[in-house]
Amino acid sequence: MYNKIYLPSLYTITIHNIAFMESLNKKIALVTGANKGVGYATAQLLAEQNITVLLGSRDETRGKEAEAGLRSQGLDVHYINIDMEDRETFSIAATYIERVYGKLDILINNAGVQIESEIWQTNTTASISMETLRRTFEINFFGLVDLTQQLLPLIQKSEAGRIVNLTSILASLQYHATPGSNTYNTKTFAYNSTKTAVNAFTIHLAHALKDTNIKVNAAHPGWVKTEMGGKGAFLSIEEGAKTSVYLALIDEHGPNGSYMHEHSKLPW
Ligand SMILES: NC(=O)c1ccc[n+]([C@@H]2O[C@H](COP(=O)([O-])OP(=O)(O)OC[C@H]3O[C@@H](n4cnc5c(N)ncnc54)[C@H](OP(=O)(O)O)[C@@H]3O)[C@@H](O)[C@H]2O)c1
């Protein structure tokens, strides 16, 4: 059903029709990079709110393992192939979501990488290779923008669309420019600048959609014990998912075009 070649049969059409009818009542969410870490916990917490969650993963085996783990808890989750470096997966996913659910209520742009050194208190700016810089931008920024644009027509079909872009406190130019701030000496240039660009996209898209019922926000999850965050991090993945889940579920009075950690705004 999720393969690139879609072979309709009477059975799959019936299954799709049932999913489509259910989606009229249930919210549909897509979380990218949901096979582990913050994305996995975000998918779990959203599914626990009776939301149908599509688990984006670039790898089928890892995606289906995550799907099996969450389904064993009775959650309505479905693996979907999304590779931030393969734009074809975006259009296939958009076509699939349109056909099966007819809309998308929540998009969590969670997938991300930190390819350069993960050493806290380092500055890679003078030495970063163009290859690392370009690849980090490809995954963390260009892929995110492209996927969002391709899914926007489906989000516009939601009664109250929510887009959450995973950023980092390391995106904050104000903190980087302030000696003594927590992040002042952590200048992992490729990672940080992609997240600053994600923040810019968040503000610009929120402005483009300001007269609609869609809200767009940037979420800093905190320092989370994941493969990226490392064992020394402070937060569990469930705690790290809180900001994304909060911004996914805000009502019409919630923030828009904001850079948030939990319920607090961060300085740009
Ligand atoms: N952990 C922290 O302390 C922290 C702090 C601030 C911000 N963040 C942000 O929070 C988000 C989640 O991070 P995390 O800590 O949960 O990281 P993680 O454990 O390393 O998980 C990253 C997820 O992104 C996926 N991914 C990586 N490259 C991809 C690609 N090309 N296409 C599709 N998926 C891809 C990974 O899939 P694979 O398993 O296939 O690699 C994985 O599912 C990221 O955007 C990160 O920048 C994290």
The ligand as an ORCA input file, in Angstrom:
! r2SCAN-3c Opt
* xyz 0 1
  N      17.815     15.824     20.709
  C      17.963     17.113     20.997
  O      18.499     17.471     22.059
  C      17.443     18.169     20.056
  C      17.602     19.517     20.431
  C      17.113     20.511     19.589
  C      16.472     20.170     18.414
  N      16.343     18.842     18.060
  C      15.652     18.553     16.792
  O      14.601     17.642     17.039
  C      14.387     16.821     15.869
  C      14.413     15.358     16.274
  O      15.714     15.084     16.771
  P      16.090     13.775     17.610
  O      16.914     14.226     18.742
  O      14.885     12.942     17.834
  O      17.080     13.085     16.556
  P      17.341     11.537     16.215
  O      17.066     10.669     17.375
  O      18.686     11.533     15.584
  O      16.203     11.247     15.117
  C      16.206     11.946     13.909
  C      15.103     11.419     13.029
  O      15.227     12.080     11.752
  C      15.323     11.073     10.748
  N      16.087     11.497      9.588
  C      17.381     11.867      9.504
  N      17.706     12.136      8.234
  C      16.586     11.908      7.487
  C      16.285     11.998      6.115
  N      17.204     12.326      5.199
  N      15.023     11.706      5.726
  C      14.080     11.333      6.606
  N      14.323     11.203      7.924
  C      15.564     11.499      8.357
  C      16.002      9.895     11.441
  O      15.816      8.721     10.682
  P      16.908      7.508     10.668
  O      16.634      6.673     11.879
  O      16.624      6.832      9.392
  O      18.268      8.157     10.714
  C      15.234      9.912     12.753
  O      13.974      9.328     12.582
  C      15.487     17.203     14.872
  O      14.978     18.093     13.913
  C      16.521     17.893     15.753
  O      17.308     18.806     15.019
  C      16.805     17.843     18.847
*
